[in-house]
Amino acid sequence: MELVVGLAVFSIVMVLVTDIFFIVTRTNRTLVLTQEVERDMRFAMESMVKEVQQGTIDYSYYSNQSPAVLLQDPVTGQVLPQSVLAVQDSTGRPVKFKFVQETGQPSRLEISRGTSGTWDSLLSDNVILVSVKFYLVPGSDPFVSNATTNQQPRVTIALSAQTKPSLGNSLPDTFFLQTTVVTRTYLR
């Protein structure tokens, strides 16, 4: 009888220990994925912030698109979100960041340096990008001779991303990052 009771207690303890082990392993895996998404989002944000601070907003990119891209609503003056951030680095070389959404493909944040037209992904495959929006103020180049504003150019960058769902975690974690960056270059 003592042997049966001992085996029952031992079995219960082993089941509990095994369950605890699997819970800890699953939690650790979720934590690692969460940290990776946060790290990638911070890296992408820092890359964009650095380019804006050290360069200038490329207003000519937006006006040369066909049709021209409006940065502000002409009636209300409200700033319109953009899916592409075009800047020129300190040497005048174009640098562009764009949010790409294609049917059946995961969304991506890509970067292009120079005029080669080559685009590289800025985030790892473990990041599910929900949205990227760029808000440029003022809505027209303040450094041209007939400028209607004397504001220092600034960009508000808003990122939203999720972790990939992991085993036992049906809902992904969602992260939001937002910052406003002012260009350090003043051309007047």
N, C-alpha and C positions, 0 to 999 in steps of 0.2 A: 504494500500500500504506500509506504514511504517512497519507494522508487517511482511509482506512478505520479505522486504529487510532485516529486522533484523534477521529473520529466516535463510535467505540465508547466511548472513555474519557469523552468529553463526555456521551454518553447515560447512562452509569452514574452519573456525578456528578449529572446533572439528576434522575434517578430517586431517588437518595439524598437530595438536597436537598428534593425534593417530599415524600417520606415523612417526613422530619424536620419539615417545616413542618406537615403534617397531625397528627403526633403532638403537637407543641407546642400547636397550636390546640385539639385534643381535651383535652389536659391542662389548658389554661387554662380551658376551658369547665367542666370538672369542678370545678376549684378555685373558680371563681366561684359555682357552685351550692352547693358545700360551705360557703363563707363566708356565703352568703345564709341557709342553713338554720341555721347557728350564730348568726348575727345575730338572726334571728327568734326562735329559742328563748331567747336571752338577753333579748330585749325582753319576751317573754311572761313569763319568770321574774321579771324586775325589776318588771313591772307587778303581778304577784300579790304579790310580797314587799312592795312599797310599800303596797298596800292592807291587808295583814295587819298590818304594823308600825304604820301610822298609825290603824288602826281596831280593831275587836274582832270576834271570831268570833261569828256569828249563830247561837247554839245553838237559838234558837226556830224557825229555819227547818227544822232537822232534826227536831225533835220535832213540828212541825205538819204534816209530810208524812203522807200516808195510804197505807200504814201508816207509822208513825214510823220514821225511818232510825236504825239502830243504829250508833254510832261505835265501840263496843267490843263484843266477844263477851261476852254476859252470863255464860257459864260459865267461859271461860279468861281473860277480861280482855284478850285480844289486840286490838290496834287494827285496825279494819277499813278497807280502802281505800274512798274515796268518789270519785264521778265529778263531784261538784259541791262547790265551795268557796263558802260563803256568809259574807260579812262585812258589817259596817256601817262606813261610813267615819266620820271624825271628827265629821261633822254628823248622824250617825244614818241616813243614806241607805243602803239596801241595795245591795250590789255582789256579783254572783255570777259565778263562772267555772265553765263546765261543759265536759266532754269529751263530744262528740256522735259517735256511731257509727250510721250508717244504712246499710241494705243497698243496695249499688250506688253509694254515695256515698263520697267520701274523708272520713276522720275529721277533725273540727274541734275547735278550742279556741275557745269563745265567751265573751263578756263581756256582762253586762247591768248597767246602772246605773239606780238608781231603781226605781220601781214600774211603769214603762211596759210591761215585758215584752218590750222590743225587745232582740234579741241580735245582736251584731256579732262577726265573726271576728277573732281576735287574731293569726293567722298568715297568711302569704301562700300562694298556691296552689302554690308550688314546694316546700312542706314537706309530706311525708307523715307525718302524726302516727300513731305506733304506739300509744302509751298515755299517759295522764295520770292520776295517782293522787294523792289528797290524804289524808293521815293526820292526824287531829285528836286532840290530847291536851290535857287530859283528855277523857273521853268524855261528860261532862256539864258544864253551866255552873258554874264555880267561884265565880261572883259572886252567886248567889242566896242567900237567907237560910238555906235548909236544905241547903247544899252539903256534900257528903261529902269534898271534896278542897280543898286550898288551893294547887294548882299554877297557875303562870302558864300561860295557854293558848299552845299552839304548834302549828304546822302544818308537816308535812314534805310537800314538793311534789316529785314525781318525774315527769319528762318523758322521753319517748323518741320520737325522730323519725328519718326517713330522707330522703335526697336522692332526687329522681326519677332513675331510670336514664337515663344519657346515652348518646350514640352511642359504641360501642366499650367501654362500661363496663356490663356486664350486672348487676353486683351493686351495689346502692345502699349508700352509706355510712350507718351508723347512729350516732346521737348520743344520749347520756344526760346529763341534767342533774338534779341533786337538791340540795335545800337544806332546811334547817329554819329556820323563822322564828318568833320569839317576839313576841307582841303587846307593844307598848310601853305600852298602856293597862292600868292596874291599878285596879280599881274598889272595892277594900276600904278 
